[in-house]
C-alpha cells in the first residue's frame, strides 16, 4: 500500500476534490492548496513526495510557485496541470524545473500512471560527470555550468545546458528527437517531441548566431548533431 504524500495545488474545487478522492482510493495521502501562497506555505511545513500544480491559480501563478520551490528544492517531482495547450507554457514549466505536465481535460488513469512513474524514480539531482567537453572554440565546463565560445561567456538555462551537454557527449552522432527527449527530459516524459525543436532554436540563437561557424546541424528527417570542427 502506498503512503506517498501528494500536494494538490488547484483552485477549482470540483477538480481538486475529484483528484483527492481518486488519490485517496489509491492510498495516497493528500492535501489541497487552492492558491499559490498556501502552496508555498505547505511546501515549507511538510515533506511531500510529489506535487500536482495547476498553472492558473490565484495569489501566485503556478509557474511562480514552481520557480520559488526550485530555488531550494530540486528533487521533489512536480507535475503541472494546465488547460492551456500552447507550447510556450509547457516549455516554460519544464525549463523552470517541472518534471512533467498534463493538459486538461485528462483521463485520471493517465495521471495516475504518470504519478506512479515519478514516485518510482529516486529523488536525486541528475549530474553530468566529467570536467570539460568542447568542440572547436565552444567549451563547456560541466562542473561550473560555464559555457564559452572563444572569449564570449554564454548564459544558458538548465535545460539548454543539459541539451548542449548531451549533443557534445554524442559529437558527430545524429540523435533523434526521441533520443534527445529520453536523455535530456527523461524516459518518462509524455509531452510533444517538438519541445526539442524549440530548445534547439534557443541554443542556436545563443551559441551559433553571430559566429562564423555554426555547430548544431539538422539532419533532415532524422534529428540533430554537433559536428566536430575538423569534419
C-alpha positions, 0 to 999 in steps of 0.5 A: 500500500502506498503512503506517498504524500501528494500536494494538490495545488488547484483552485477549482474545487470540483477538480481538486476534490475529484483528484483527492478522492481518486488519490485517496482510493489509491492510498495516497495521502493528500492535501489541497492548496487552492492558491499559490501562497498556501502552496508555498506555505505547505511546501515549507511545513511538510515533506511531500513526495510529489506535487500536482500544480495547476498553472492558473491559480490565484495569489501566485501563478503556478509557474511562480510557485514552481520557480520559488520551490526550485530555488531550494528544492530540486528533487521533489517531482512536480507535475503541472496541470494546465488547460492551456495547450500552447507550447510556450507554457509547457516549455516554460514549466519544464525549463523552470524545473517541472518534471512533467505536465498534463493538459486538461481535460485528462483521463485520471488513469493517465495521471495516475500512471504518470504519478506512479512513474515519478514516485518510482524514480529516486529523488536525486539531482541528475549530474553530468560527470566529467570536467570539460567537453568542447568542440572547436572554440565552444567549451563547456565546463560541466562542473561550473555550468560555464559555457564559452565560445572563444572569449564570449561567456554564454548564459544558458538555462538548465535545460539548454545546458543539459541539451548542449551537454548531451549533443557534445557527449554524442559529437558527430552522432545524429540523435533523434528527437526521441533520443534527445527527449529520453536523455535530456527530459527523461524516459518518462516524459509524455509531452510533444517531441517538438519541445526539442525543436524549440530548445534547439532554436534557443541554443542556436540563437545563443551559441551559433548566431553571430559566429562564423561557424555554426555547430548544431546541424539538422539532419533532415528527417532524422534529428540533430548533431554537433559536428566536430570542427575538423569534419 
